């Protein structure tokens, strides 16, 4: 398991070639005098109320509102235009997304609009835990896959066939070939085509027994990890186990391990055009993960750092 973990981190490195509650957090006011506009989007399923009286997204929003450098809006699937109207997105620098059992209800065009905003540098995107299957996250991973394949000019877009997972929202097996991957076909005249299998955006194992995870900070000097110890525990959380079927991240900020030997690249960053995508794995709708101080410190730091790169 340890060799597997190291190989993933090595491959990631090669491929990639809070001002909230405590004074040790990042000082958002020093980043930009203009307030950082955060939108917390939550599908608002009833299961969330087991750990969050007024839904998970509202819990995060209430904590972030304590930072005077933020303006925070909470929206949900049950609101007009699925809670992500053009007008609302126009007033957002950082979009934090919680999705779980209603992923398929988000219209594909909504996801595409969000991805285009990220690429243009108008929006930063944070996907929380089970939002690995959220429409905008999946489309962002697909777009990163496409950009990387076209980057060196070997292929033209018309020479590529993009293949989506056979069944969306299906958990892969451990021996499933890691996606994304590409199968090339060469012709006698030197012409090449390729079949690109898009990322499944999932992993082969989940355990929701609420056992603690050990968080290991891999990049302590990154602004998102500012003020955090090198190691700490999350007392109750769901377990995800590698391999995670996504394009290799540009940076892995922290990882989680569990007492049974599982591990996960839990803080992953990608560049997408002029913008950034951050996947934050810790969480679950029935465990109070988003009431943990260090968890909220990471989200606060992330909002500050990621907003600094948007065209506000």
HUKA-V886033 format. One record per helix or strand. SS is the DSSP state (2 for helix, 1 for strand). FROM is the first residue (numbers start at 1). LEN is the number of residues. If there is no record, write none. Layout:
# HUKA-V886033
ss;from;len
SS;FROM;LEN
SS;FROM;LEN
This chain:
# HUKA-V886033
ss;from;len
2;2;14
2;28;3
1;36;7
2;46;5
2;56;9
1;70;7
2;80;4
2;86;5
1;94;5
2;103;3
2;108;12
1;124;5
2;129;5
2;135;16
2;157;3
1;160;4
1;181;6
1;192;6
1;205;3
1;213;5
2;223;3
1;231;4
1;239;3
1;251;7
1;263;10
1;275;6
2;289;3
2;293;15
